[in-house]
Amino acid sequence: MSAKLDGGASGWVDPDDAPELDDSFFERAEIRQGDTVVRRGRPLLANPKLQVTLRLDRDVVEAFKAGGAGWQSRMNDALKAAANKR
């Protein structure tokens, strides 16, 4: 009669015991196209805006802010119009 060599320990893992792929798994997943990682979020602009530091008179900034949301875009449009007049 043959003797049992191992005390019942098994290295076999039931594939049904794998963790469920839920929403949190996919939120952390890395998306690839070939070897390139595809980044999430807003796509990069062809002509992105340039961040600058600019000192303006307080009354000028307050006048644009008084117009409500979008004051920076309105200020940008006014500067564009002034630049095109020259």
PDB file of N, CA, C and O in Angstrom:
ATOM      1  N   MET A   1       0.836  -1.169   0.000  1.00  0.00           N
ATOM      2  CA  MET A   1       0.000   0.000   0.000  1.00  0.00           C
ATOM      3  C   MET A   1       0.888   1.243   0.000  1.00  0.00           C
ATOM      4  O   MET A   1       1.921   1.280   0.669  1.00  0.00           O
ATOM      5  N   SER A   2       0.473   2.261  -0.760  1.00  0.00           N
ATOM      6  CA  SER A   2       1.302   3.464  -0.855  1.00  0.00           C
ATOM      7  C   SER A   2       0.914   4.456   0.243  1.00  0.00           C
ATOM      8  O   SER A   2      -0.251   4.576   0.620  1.00  0.00           O
ATOM      9  N   ALA A   3       1.911   5.144   0.730  1.00  0.00           N
ATOM     10  CA  ALA A   3       1.685   6.136   1.787  1.00  0.00           C
ATOM     11  C   ALA A   3       1.398   7.499   1.164  1.00  0.00           C
ATOM     12  O   ALA A   3       1.922   7.826   0.099  1.00  0.00           O
ATOM     13  N   LYS A   4       0.574   8.277   1.826  1.00  0.00           N
ATOM     14  CA  LYS A   4       0.258   9.621   1.359  1.00  0.00           C
ATOM     15  C   LYS A   4       1.453  10.511   1.672  1.00  0.00           C
ATOM     16  O   LYS A   4       1.888  10.581   2.822  1.00  0.00           O
ATOM     17  N   LEU A   5       1.993  11.197   0.652  1.00  0.00           N
ATOM     18  CA  LEU A   5       3.199  11.977   0.829  1.00  0.00           C
ATOM     19  C   LEU A   5       2.934  13.352   1.440  1.00  0.00           C
ATOM     20  O   LEU A   5       3.732  13.824   2.250  1.00  0.00           O
ATOM     21  N   ASP A   6       1.846  13.995   1.074  1.00  0.00           N
ATOM     22  CA  ASP A   6       1.565  15.351   1.534  1.00  0.00           C
ATOM     23  C   ASP A   6       0.379  15.296   2.485  1.00  0.00           C
ATOM     24  O   ASP A   6      -0.489  14.434   2.348  1.00  0.00           O
ATOM     25  N   GLY A   7       0.338  16.176   3.414  1.00  0.00           N
ATOM     26  CA  GLY A   7      -0.725  16.202   4.405  1.00  0.00           C
ATOM     27  C   GLY A   7      -2.024  16.772   3.882  1.00  0.00           C
ATOM     28  O   GLY A   7      -2.801  17.310   4.672  1.00  0.00           O
ATOM     29  N   GLY A   8      -2.300  16.684   2.597  1.00  0.00           N
ATOM     30  CA  GLY A   8      -3.563  17.153   2.057  1.00  0.00           C
ATOM     31  C   GLY A   8      -3.485  18.542   1.440  1.00  0.00           C
ATOM     32  O   GLY A   8      -4.466  19.022   0.873  1.00  0.00           O
ATOM     33  N   ALA A   9      -2.331  19.191   1.544  1.00  0.00           N
ATOM     34  CA  ALA A   9      -2.201  20.523   0.951  1.00  0.00           C
ATOM     35  C   ALA A   9      -2.210  20.398  -0.568  1.00  0.00           C
ATOM     36  O   ALA A   9      -1.595  19.491  -1.130  1.00  0.00           O
ATOM     37  N   SER A  10      -2.900  21.300  -1.213  1.00  0.00           N
ATOM     38  CA  SER A  10      -3.004  21.254  -2.664  1.00  0.00           C
ATOM     39  C   SER A  10      -2.640  22.620  -3.229  1.00  0.00           C
ATOM     40  O   SER A  10      -3.038  23.640  -2.668  1.00  0.00           O
ATOM     41  N   GLY A  11      -1.897  22.660  -4.320  1.00  0.00           N
ATOM     42  CA  GLY A  11      -1.550  23.914  -4.965  1.00  0.00           C
ATOM     43  C   GLY A  11      -2.586  24.340  -5.991  1.00  0.00           C
ATOM     44  O   GLY A  11      -2.452  25.398  -6.606  1.00  0.00           O
ATOM     45  N   TRP A  12      -3.615  23.531  -6.181  1.00  0.00           N
ATOM     46  CA  TRP A  12      -4.641  23.817  -7.169  1.00  0.00           C
ATOM     47  C   TRP A  12      -5.542  24.941  -6.678  1.00  0.00           C
ATOM     48  O   TRP A  12      -5.964  24.947  -5.522  1.00  0.00           O
ATOM     49  N   VAL A  13      -5.836  25.895  -7.566  1.00  0.00           N
ATOM     50  CA  VAL A  13      -6.734  26.991  -7.241  1.00  0.00           C
ATOM     51  C   VAL A  13      -7.918  26.924  -8.189  1.00  0.00           C
ATOM     52  O   VAL A  13      -7.755  26.845  -9.406  1.00  0.00           O
ATOM     53  N   ASP A  14      -9.075  26.957  -7.632  1.00  0.00           N
ATOM     54  CA  ASP A  14     -10.294  26.912  -8.426  1.00  0.00           C
ATOM     55  C   ASP A  14     -10.439  28.231  -9.189  1.00  0.00           C
ATOM     56  O   ASP A  14     -10.466  29.293  -8.569  1.00  0.00           O
ATOM     57  N   PRO A  15     -10.533  28.185 -10.517  1.00  0.00           N
ATOM     58  CA  PRO A  15     -10.664  29.438 -11.278  1.00  0.00           C
ATOM     59  C   PRO A  15     -11.932  30.204 -10.934  1.00  0.00           C
ATOM     60  O   PRO A  15     -12.004  31.406 -11.193  1.00  0.00           O
ATOM     61  N   ASP A  16     -12.909  29.563 -10.373  1.00  0.00           N
ATOM     62  CA  ASP A  16     -14.127  30.255  -9.961  1.00  0.00           C
ATOM     63  C   ASP A  16     -13.905  31.101  -8.715  1.00  0.00           C
ATOM     64  O   ASP A  16     -14.770  31.894  -8.343  1.00  0.00           O
ATOM     65  N   ASP A  17     -12.750  30.942  -8.064  1.00  0.00           N
ATOM     66  CA  ASP A  17     -12.433  31.738  -6.881  1.00  0.00           C
ATOM     67  C   ASP A  17     -11.766  33.063  -7.249  1.00  0.00           C
ATOM     68  O   ASP A  17     -11.398  33.833  -6.362  1.00  0.00           O
ATOM     69  N   ALA A  18     -11.607  33.335  -8.531  1.00  0.00           N
ATOM     70  CA  ALA A  18     -10.986  34.594  -8.970  1.00  0.00           C
ATOM     71  C   ALA A  18     -11.886  35.761  -8.564  1.00  0.00           C
ATOM     72  O   ALA A  18     -13.109  35.624  -8.530  1.00  0.00           O
ATOM     73  N   PRO A  19     -11.276  36.915  -8.255  1.00  0.00           N
ATOM     74  CA  PRO A  19     -12.102  38.059  -7.854  1.00  0.00           C
ATOM     75  C   PRO A  19     -12.964  38.537  -9.018  1.00  0.00           C
ATOM     76  O   PRO A  19     -12.584  38.420 -10.183  1.00  0.00           O
ATOM     77  N   GLU A  20     -14.117  39.070  -8.681  1.00  0.00           N
ATOM     78  CA  GLU A  20     -15.025  39.579  -9.700  1.00  0.00           C
ATOM     79  C   GLU A  20     -14.472  40.887 -10.255  1.00  0.00           C
ATOM     80  O   GLU A  20     -13.953  41.711  -9.502  1.00  0.00           O
ATOM     81  N   LEU A  21     -14.580  41.081 -11.562  1.00  0.00           N
ATOM     82  CA  LEU A  21     -14.117  42.314 -12.192  1.00  0.00           C
ATOM     83  C   LEU A  21     -15.250  43.326 -12.127  1.00  0.00           C
ATOM     84  O   LEU A  21     -16.135  43.345 -12.983  1.00  0.00           O
ATOM     85  N   ASP A  22     -15.210  44.169 -11.095  1.00  0.00           N
ATOM     86  CA  ASP A  22     -16.271  45.144 -10.887  1.00  0.00           C
ATOM     87  C   ASP A  22     -15.859  46.509 -11.438  1.00  0.00           C
ATOM     88  O   ASP A  22     -14.804  46.633 -12.061  1.00  0.00           O
ATOM     89  N   ASP A  23     -16.673  47.519 -11.215  1.00  0.00           N
ATOM     90  CA  ASP A  23     -16.417  48.858 -11.750  1.00  0.00           C
ATOM     91  C   ASP A  23     -15.103  49.438 -11.248  1.00  0.00           C
ATOM     92  O   ASP A  23     -14.404  50.114 -12.003  1.00  0.00           O
ATOM     93  N   SER A  24     -14.752  49.190  -9.988  1.00  0.00           N
ATOM     94  CA  SER A  24     -13.509  49.755  -9.452  1.00  0.00           C
ATOM     95  C   SER A  24     -12.290  49.179 -10.175  1.00  0.00           C
ATOM     96  O   SER A  24     -11.289  49.877 -10.339  1.00  0.00           O
ATOM     97  N   PHE A  25     -12.358  47.928 -10.605  1.00  0.00           N
ATOM     98  CA  PHE A  25     -11.254  47.332 -11.354  1.00  0.00           C
ATOM     99  C   PHE A  25     -11.050  48.078 -12.666  1.00  0.00           C
ATOM    100  O   PHE A  25      -9.919  48.400 -13.031  1.00  0.00           O
ATOM    101  N   PHE A  26     -12.137  48.353 -13.370  1.00  0.00           N
ATOM    102  CA  PHE A  26     -12.040  49.010 -14.672  1.00  0.00           C
ATOM    103  C   PHE A  26     -11.680  50.488 -14.546  1.00  0.00           C
ATOM    104  O   PHE A  26     -11.076  51.051 -15.460  1.00  0.00           O
ATOM    105  N   GLU A  27     -12.042  51.134 -13.419  1.00  0.00           N
ATOM    106  CA  GLU A  27     -11.662  52.528 -13.202  1.00  0.00           C
ATOM    107  C   GLU A  27     -10.158  52.663 -13.043  1.00  0.00           C
ATOM    108  O   GLU A  27      -9.585  53.684 -13.425  1.00  0.00           O
ATOM    109  N   ARG A  28      -9.511  51.651 -12.484  1.00  0.00           N
ATOM    110  CA  ARG A  28      -8.057  51.685 -12.280  1.00  0.00           C
ATOM    111  C   ARG A  28      -7.296  51.055 -13.437  1.00  0.00           C
ATOM    112  O   ARG A  28      -6.065  51.072 -13.448  1.00  0.00           O
ATOM    113  N   ALA A  29      -8.003  50.506 -14.400  1.00  0.00           N
ATOM    114  CA  ALA A  29      -7.353  49.790 -15.501  1.00  0.00           C
ATOM    115  C   ALA A  29      -6.552  50.744 -16.387  1.00  0.00           C
ATOM    116  O   ALA A  29      -6.880  51.924 -16.515  1.00  0.00           O
ATOM    117  N   GLU A  30      -5.515  50.212 -16.982  1.00  0.00           N
ATOM    118  CA  GLU A  30      -4.673  50.971 -17.895  1.00  0.00           C
ATOM    119  C   GLU A  30      -5.061  50.592 -19.321  1.00  0.00           C
ATOM    120  O   GLU A  30      -5.042  49.416 -19.683  1.00  0.00           O
ATOM    121  N   ILE A  31      -5.410  51.584 -20.122  1.00  0.00           N
ATOM    122  CA  ILE A  31      -5.823  51.336 -21.498  1.00  0.00           C
ATOM    123  C   ILE A  31      -4.604  51.527 -22.389  1.00  0.00           C
ATOM    124  O   ILE A  31      -3.904  52.534 -22.277  1.00  0.00           O
ATOM    125  N   ARG A  32      -4.346  50.566 -23.273  1.00  0.00           N
ATOM    126  CA  ARG A  32      -3.184  50.632 -24.148  1.00  0.00           C
ATOM    127  C   ARG A  32      -3.579  50.445 -25.598  1.00  0.00           C
ATOM    128  O   ARG A  32      -4.516  49.714 -25.921  1.00  0.00           O
ATOM    129  N   GLN A  33      -2.847  51.119 -26.459  1.00  0.00           N
ATOM    130  CA  GLN A  33      -2.906  50.877 -27.902  1.00  0.00           C
ATOM    131  C   GLN A  33      -1.492  50.505 -28.293  1.00  0.00           C
ATOM    132  O   GLN A  33      -0.627  51.371 -28.424  1.00  0.00           O
ATOM    133  N   GLY A  34      -1.261  49.225 -28.476  1.00  0.00           N
ATOM    134  CA  GLY A  34       0.101  48.743 -28.705  1.00  0.00           C
ATOM    135  C   GLY A  34       0.907  48.916 -27.429  1.00  0.00           C
ATOM    136  O   GLY A  34       0.505  48.421 -26.376  1.00  0.00           O
ATOM    137  N   ASP A  35       2.042  49.610 -27.503  1.00  0.00           N
ATOM    138  CA  ASP A  35       2.867  49.855 -26.326  1.00  0.00           C
ATOM    139  C   ASP A  35       2.587  51.201 -25.681  1.00  0.00           C
ATOM    140  O   ASP A  35       3.215  51.544 -24.679  1.00  0.00           O
ATOM    141  N   THR A  36       1.652  51.976 -26.238  1.00  0.00           N
ATOM    142  CA  THR A  36       1.370  53.321 -25.750  1.00  0.00           C
ATOM    143  C   THR A  36       0.176  53.303 -24.804  1.00  0.00           C
ATOM    144  O   THR A  36      -0.862  52.716 -25.112  1.00  0.00           O
ATOM    145  N   VAL A  37       0.331  53.955 -23.643  1.00  0.00           N
ATOM    146  CA  VAL A  37      -0.763  54.081 -22.689  1.00  0.00           C
ATOM    147  C   VAL A  37      -1.659  55.227 -23.150  1.00  0.00           C
ATOM    148  O   VAL A  37      -1.177  56.330 -23.409  1.00  0.00           O
ATOM    149  N   VAL A  38      -2.957  54.969 -23.252  1.00  0.00           N
ATOM    150  CA  VAL A  38      -3.926  55.983 -23.648  1.00  0.00           C
ATOM    151  C   VAL A  38      -4.403  56.665 -22.379  1.00  0.00           C
ATOM    152  O   VAL A  38      -4.934  56.014 -21.480  1.00  0.00           O
ATOM    153  N   ARG A  39      -4.218  57.959 -22.305  1.00  0.00           N
ATOM    154  CA  ARG A  39      -4.611  58.720 -21.120  1.00  0.00           C
ATOM    155  C   ARG A  39      -6.089  59.069 -21.177  1.00  0.00           C
ATOM    156  O   ARG A  39      -6.644  59.322 -22.247  1.00  0.00           O
ATOM    157  N   ARG A  40      -6.710  59.078 -20.017  1.00  0.00           N
ATOM    158  CA  ARG A  40      -8.114  59.449 -19.923  1.00  0.00           C
ATOM    159  C   ARG A  40      -8.234  60.954 -19.799  1.00  0.00           C
ATOM    160  O   ARG A  40      -7.246  61.661 -19.600  1.00  0.00           O
ATOM    161  N   GLY A  41      -9.443  61.421 -19.919  1.00  0.00           N
ATOM    162  CA  GLY A  41      -9.707  62.835 -19.729  1.00  0.00           C
ATOM    163  C   GLY A  41      -9.829  63.563 -21.048  1.00  0.00           C
ATOM    164  O   GLY A  41      -9.931  62.961 -22.117  1.00  0.00           O
ATOM    165  N   ARG A  42      -9.815  64.857 -20.938  1.00  0.00           N
ATOM    166  CA  ARG A  42      -9.974  65.701 -22.107  1.00  0.00           C
ATOM    167  C   ARG A  42      -8.780  65.530 -23.042  1.00  0.00           C
ATOM    168  O   ARG A  42      -7.637  65.527 -22.584  1.00  0.00           O
ATOM    169  N   PRO A  43      -9.026  65.388 -24.342  1.00  0.00           N
ATOM    170  CA  PRO A  43      -7.897  65.245 -25.269  1.00  0.00           C
ATOM    171  C   PRO A  43      -7.081  66.537 -25.347  1.00  0.00           C
ATOM    172  O   PRO A  43      -7.597  67.628 -25.104  1.00  0.00           O
ATOM    173  N   LEU A  44      -5.811  66.396 -25.688  1.00  0.00           N
ATOM    174  CA  LEU A  44      -4.945  67.554 -25.796  1.00  0.00           C
ATOM    175  C   LEU A  44      -5.385  68.421 -26.973  1.00  0.00           C
ATOM    176  O   LEU A  44      -5.791  67.910 -28.017  1.00  0.00           O
ATOM    177  N   LEU A  45      -5.301  69.724 -26.793  1.00  0.00           N
ATOM    178  CA  LEU A  45      -5.666  70.661 -27.842  1.00  0.00           C
ATOM    179  C   LEU A  45      -4.531  70.796 -28.842  1.00  0.00           C
ATOM    180  O   LEU A  45      -3.360  70.658 -28.489  1.00  0.00           O
ATOM    181  N   ALA A  46      -4.882  71.066 -30.084  1.00  0.00           N
ATOM    182  CA  ALA A  46      -3.863  71.281 -31.118  1.00  0.00           C
ATOM    183  C   ALA A  46      -3.120  72.594 -30.859  1.00  0.00           C
ATOM    184  O   ALA A  46      -1.929  72.706 -31.148  1.00  0.00           O
ATOM    185  N   ASN A  47      -3.831  73.584 -30.313  1.00  0.00           N
ATOM    186  CA  ASN A  47      -3.232  74.879 -30.029  1.00  0.00           C
ATOM    187  C   ASN A  47      -3.583  75.278 -28.592  1.00  0.00           C
ATOM    188  O   ASN A  47      -4.476  76.101 -28.390  1.00  0.00           O
ATOM    189  N   PRO A  48      -2.899  74.712 -27.588  1.00  0.00           N
ATOM    190  CA  PRO A  48      -3.268  74.978 -26.200  1.00  0.00           C
ATOM    191  C   PRO A  48      -2.939  76.414 -25.790  1.00  0.00           C
ATOM    192  O   PRO A  48      -2.057  77.057 -26.360  1.00  0.00           O
ATOM    193  N   LYS A  49      -3.659  76.886 -24.805  1.00  0.00           N
ATOM    194  CA  LYS A  49      -3.417  78.237 -24.296  1.00  0.00           C
ATOM    195  C   LYS A  49      -2.129  78.259 -23.485  1.00  0.00           C
ATOM    196  O   LYS A  49      -1.709  77.241 -22.934  1.00  0.00           O
ATOM    197  N   LEU A  50      -1.523  79.406 -23.422  1.00  0.00           N
ATOM    198  CA  LEU A  50      -0.270  79.603 -22.711  1.00  0.00           C
ATOM    199  C   LEU A  50      -0.559  80.303 -21.397  1.00  0.00           C
ATOM    200  O   LEU A  50      -1.224  81.339 -21.383  1.00  0.00           O
ATOM    201  N   GLN A  51      -0.075  79.761 -20.302  1.00  0.00           N
ATOM    202  CA  GLN A  51      -0.281  80.386 -19.005  1.00  0.00           C
ATOM    203  C   GLN A  51       0.772  81.460 -18.800  1.00  0.00           C
ATOM    204  O   GLN A  51       1.967  81.212 -18.962  1.00  0.00           O
ATOM    205  N   VAL A  52       0.315  82.668 -18.438  1.00  0.00           N
ATOM    206  CA  VAL A  52       1.223  83.787 -18.204  1.00  0.00           C
ATOM    207  C   VAL A  52       0.843  84.482 -16.907  1.00  0.00           C
ATOM    208  O   VAL A  52      -0.259  84.303 -16.389  1.00  0.00           O
ATOM    209  N   THR A  53       1.761  85.268 -16.398  1.00  0.00           N
ATOM    210  CA  THR A  53       1.470  86.130 -15.257  1.00  0.00           C
ATOM    211  C   THR A  53       1.387  87.542 -15.790  1.00  0.00           C
ATOM    212  O   THR A  53       2.295  88.004 -16.481  1.00  0.00           O
ATOM    213  N   LEU A  54       0.305  88.230 -15.472  1.00  0.00           N
ATOM    214  CA  LEU A  54       0.052  89.542 -16.032  1.00  0.00           C
ATOM    215  C   LEU A  54      -0.526  90.433 -14.940  1.00  0.00           C
ATOM    216  O   LEU A  54      -1.427  90.021 -14.210  1.00  0.00           O
ATOM    217  N   ARG A  55      -0.014  91.643 -14.829  1.00  0.00           N
ATOM    218  CA  ARG A  55      -0.549  92.586 -13.847  1.00  0.00           C
ATOM    219  C   ARG A  55      -1.480  93.558 -14.557  1.00  0.00           C
ATOM    220  O   ARG A  55      -1.088  94.247 -15.499  1.00  0.00           O
ATOM    221  N   LEU A  56      -2.722  93.595 -14.082  1.00  0.00           N
ATOM    222  CA  LEU A  56      -3.733  94.475 -14.668  1.00  0.00           C
ATOM    223  C   LEU A  56      -4.291  95.374 -13.582  1.00  0.00           C
ATOM    224  O   LEU A  56      -4.215  95.056 -12.396  1.00  0.00           O
ATOM    225  N   ASP A  57      -4.850  96.492 -13.995  1.00  0.00           N
ATOM    226  CA  ASP A  57      -5.502  97.376 -13.029  1.00  0.00           C
ATOM    227  C   ASP A  57      -6.696  96.657 -12.411  1.00  0.00           C
ATOM    228  O   ASP A  57      -7.407  95.906 -13.079  1.00  0.00           O
ATOM    229  N   ARG A  58      -6.896  96.903 -11.124  1.00  0.00           N
ATOM    230  CA  ARG A  58      -7.973  96.248 -10.388  1.00  0.00           C
ATOM    231  C   ARG A  58      -9.328  96.516 -11.037  1.00  0.00           C
ATOM    232  O   ARG A  58     -10.145  95.604 -11.157  1.00  0.00           O
ATOM    233  N   ASP A  59      -9.577  97.761 -11.459  1.00  0.00           N
ATOM    234  CA  ASP A  59     -10.886  98.087 -12.033  1.00  0.00           C
ATOM    235  C   ASP A  59     -11.140  97.349 -13.347  1.00  0.00           C
ATOM    236  O   ASP A  59     -12.290  97.051 -13.670  1.00  0.00           O
ATOM    237  N   VAL A  60     -10.090  97.052 -14.105  1.00  0.00           N
ATOM    238  CA  VAL A  60     -10.251  96.301 -15.356  1.00  0.00           C
ATOM    239  C   VAL A  60     -10.692  94.871 -15.049  1.00  0.00           C
ATOM    240  O   VAL A  60     -11.634  94.362 -15.655  1.00  0.00           O
ATOM    241  N   VAL A  61     -10.004  94.227 -14.103  1.00  0.00           N
ATOM    242  CA  VAL A  61     -10.345  92.851 -13.734  1.00  0.00           C
ATOM    243  C   VAL A  61     -11.740  92.795 -13.130  1.00  0.00           C
ATOM    244  O   VAL A  61     -12.518  91.899 -13.458  1.00  0.00           O
ATOM    245  N   GLU A  62     -12.068  93.732 -12.258  1.00  0.00           N
ATOM    246  CA  GLU A  62     -13.391  93.743 -11.632  1.00  0.00           C
ATOM    247  C   GLU A  62     -14.499  93.955 -12.655  1.00  0.00           C
ATOM    248  O   GLU A  62     -15.589  93.402 -12.508  1.00  0.00           O
ATOM    249  N   ALA A  63     -14.234  94.752 -13.693  1.00  0.00           N
ATOM    250  CA  ALA A  63     -15.241  94.974 -14.735  1.00  0.00           C
ATOM    251  C   ALA A  63     -15.525  93.672 -15.487  1.00  0.00           C
ATOM    252  O   ALA A  63     -16.680  93.372 -15.788  1.00  0.00           O
ATOM    253  N   PHE A  64     -14.491  92.906 -15.791  1.00  0.00           N
ATOM    254  CA  PHE A  64     -14.716  91.622 -16.476  1.00  0.00           C
ATOM    255  C   PHE A  64     -15.390  90.619 -15.535  1.00  0.00           C
ATOM    256  O   PHE A  64     -16.287  89.888 -15.956  1.00  0.00           O
ATOM    257  N   LYS A  65     -14.971  90.577 -14.268  1.00  0.00           N
ATOM    258  CA  LYS A  65     -15.575  89.644 -13.304  1.00  0.00           C
ATOM    259  C   LYS A  65     -17.046  89.975 -13.058  1.00  0.00           C
ATOM    260  O   LYS A  65     -17.849  89.082 -12.788  1.00  0.00           O
ATOM    261  N   ALA A  66     -17.396  91.247 -13.152  1.00  0.00           N
ATOM    262  CA  ALA A  66     -18.784  91.661 -12.922  1.00  0.00           C
ATOM    263  C   ALA A  66     -19.715  91.058 -13.969  1.00  0.00           C
ATOM    264  O   ALA A  66     -20.917  90.936 -13.730  1.00  0.00           O
ATOM    265  N   GLY A  67     -19.178  90.680 -15.120  1.00  0.00           N
ATOM    266  CA  GLY A  67     -19.987  90.057 -16.167  1.00  0.00           C
ATOM    267  C   GLY A  67     -20.334  88.614 -15.872  1.00  0.00           C
ATOM    268  O   GLY A  67     -21.078  87.993 -16.631  1.00  0.00           O
ATOM    269  N   GLY A  68     -19.812  88.065 -14.787  1.00  0.00           N
ATOM    270  CA  GLY A  68     -20.135  86.689 -14.388  1.00  0.00           C
ATOM    271  C   GLY A  68     -19.148  85.671 -14.934  1.00  0.00           C
ATOM    272  O   GLY A  68     -18.035  86.003 -15.342  1.00  0.00           O
ATOM    273  N   ALA A  69     -19.594  84.419 -14.926  1.00  0.00           N
ATOM    274  CA  ALA A  69     -18.743  83.303 -15.358  1.00  0.00           C
ATOM    275  C   ALA A  69     -18.287  83.512 -16.796  1.00  0.00           C
ATOM    276  O   ALA A  69     -19.020  84.059 -17.619  1.00  0.00           O
ATOM    277  N   GLY A  70     -17.074  83.072 -17.083  1.00  0.00           N
ATOM    278  CA  GLY A  70     -16.515  83.215 -18.418  1.00  0.00           C
ATOM    279  C   GLY A  70     -15.742  84.508 -18.599  1.00  0.00           C
ATOM    280  O   GLY A  70     -15.407  84.877 -19.725  1.00  0.00           O
ATOM    281  N   TRP A  71     -15.451  85.208 -17.496  1.00  0.00           N
ATOM    282  CA  TRP A  71     -14.783  86.502 -17.595  1.00  0.00           C
ATOM    283  C   TRP A  71     -13.381  86.369 -18.196  1.00  0.00           C
ATOM    284  O   TRP A  71     -12.928  87.276 -18.893  1.00  0.00           O
ATOM    285  N   GLN A  72     -12.696  85.269 -17.942  1.00  0.00           N
ATOM    286  CA  GLN A  72     -11.353  85.107 -18.504  1.00  0.00           C
ATOM    287  C   GLN A  72     -11.416  84.931 -20.018  1.00  0.00           C
ATOM    288  O   GLN A  72     -10.568  85.455 -20.741  1.00  0.00           O
ATOM    289  N   SER A  73     -12.413  84.199 -20.496  1.00  0.00           N
ATOM    290  CA  SER A  73     -12.587  84.036 -21.943  1.00  0.00           C
ATOM    291  C   SER A  73     -12.946  85.364 -22.591  1.00  0.00           C
ATOM    292  O   SER A  73     -12.461  85.673 -23.680  1.00  0.00           O
ATOM    293  N   ARG A  74     -13.795  86.156 -21.932  1.00  0.00           N
ATOM    294  CA  ARG A  74     -14.151  87.471 -22.471  1.00  0.00           C
ATOM    295  C   ARG A  74     -12.928  88.381 -22.505  1.00  0.00           C
ATOM    296  O   ARG A  74     -12.737  89.139 -23.456  1.00  0.00           O
ATOM    297  N   MET A  75     -12.107  88.305 -21.474  1.00  0.00           N
ATOM    298  CA  MET A  75     -10.886  89.113 -21.449  1.00  0.00           C
ATOM    299  C   MET A  75      -9.954  88.665 -22.575  1.00  0.00           C
ATOM    300  O   MET A  75      -9.339  89.501 -23.237  1.00  0.00           O
ATOM    301  N   ASN A  76      -9.845  87.373 -22.795  1.00  0.00           N
ATOM    302  CA  ASN A  76      -9.014  86.847 -23.880  1.00  0.00           C
ATOM    303  C   ASN A  76      -9.523  87.357 -25.230  1.00  0.00           C
ATOM    304  O   ASN A  76      -8.731  87.754 -26.085  1.00  0.00           O
ATOM    305  N   ASP A  77     -10.856  87.346 -25.421  1.00  0.00           N
ATOM    306  CA  ASP A  77     -11.442  87.833 -26.675  1.00  0.00           C
ATOM    307  C   ASP A  77     -11.154  89.318 -26.873  1.00  0.00           C
ATOM    308  O   ASP A  77     -10.866  89.747 -27.990  1.00  0.00           O
ATOM    309  N   ALA A  78     -11.230  90.111 -25.795  1.00  0.00           N
ATOM    310  CA  ALA A  78     -10.955  91.546 -25.893  1.00  0.00           C
ATOM    311  C   ALA A  78      -9.484  91.780 -26.250  1.00  0.00           C
ATOM    312  O   ALA A  78      -9.177  92.673 -27.039  1.00  0.00           O
ATOM    313  N   LEU A  79      -8.583  90.993 -25.682  1.00  0.00           N
ATOM    314  CA  LEU A  79      -7.165  91.132 -26.006  1.00  0.00           C
ATOM    315  C   LEU A  79      -6.887  90.722 -27.450  1.00  0.00           C
ATOM    316  O   LEU A  79      -6.067  91.341 -28.128  1.00  0.00           O
ATOM    317  N   LYS A  80      -7.574  89.672 -27.920  1.00  0.00           N
ATOM    318  CA  LYS A  80      -7.432  89.261 -29.322  1.00  0.00           C
ATOM    319  C   LYS A  80      -7.869  90.372 -30.263  1.00  0.00           C
ATOM    320  O   LYS A  80      -7.183  90.682 -31.237  1.00  0.00           O
ATOM    321  N   ALA A  81      -9.028  90.973 -29.959  1.00  0.00           N
ATOM    322  CA  ALA A  81      -9.549  92.049 -30.790  1.00  0.00           C
ATOM    323  C   ALA A  81      -8.582  93.230 -30.809  1.00  0.00           C
ATOM    324  O   ALA A  81      -8.360  93.831 -31.860  1.00  0.00           O
ATOM    325  N   ALA A  82      -8.007  93.566 -29.658  1.00  0.00           N
ATOM    326  CA  ALA A  82      -7.055  94.671 -29.588  1.00  0.00           C
ATOM    327  C   ALA A  82      -5.775  94.333 -30.350  1.00  0.00           C
ATOM    328  O   ALA A  82      -5.189  95.215 -30.978  1.00  0.00           O
ATOM    329  N   ALA A  83      -5.336  93.090 -30.308  1.00  0.00           N
ATOM    330  CA  ALA A  83      -4.114  92.685 -31.014  1.00  0.00           C
ATOM    331  C   ALA A  83      -4.320  92.709 -32.527  1.00  0.00           C
ATOM    332  O   ALA A  83      -3.384  93.000 -33.271  1.00  0.00           O
ATOM    333  N   ASN A  84      -5.544  92.404 -32.993  1.00  0.00           N
ATOM    334  CA  ASN A  84      -5.818  92.372 -34.431  1.00  0.00           C
ATOM    335  C   ASN A  84      -5.994  93.769 -35.019  1.00  0.00           C
ATOM    336  O   ASN A  84      -5.896  93.938 -36.235  1.00  0.00           O
ATOM    337  N   LYS A  85      -6.252  94.774 -34.178  1.00  0.00           N
ATOM    338  CA  LYS A  85      -6.439  96.157 -34.657  1.00  0.00           C
ATOM    339  C   LYS A  85      -5.110  96.788 -35.021  1.00  0.00           C
ATOM    340  O   LYS A  85      -5.088  97.800 -35.722  1.00  0.00           O
ATOM    341  N   ARG A  86      -4.009  96.227 -34.571  1.00  0.00           N
ATOM    342  CA  ARG A  86      -2.700  96.842 -34.820  1.00  0.00           C
ATOM    343  C   ARG A  86      -2.125  96.397 -36.110  1.00  0.00           C
ATOM    344  O   ARG A  86      -1.027  96.819 -36.475  1.00  0.00           O
TER     345      ARG A  86
END
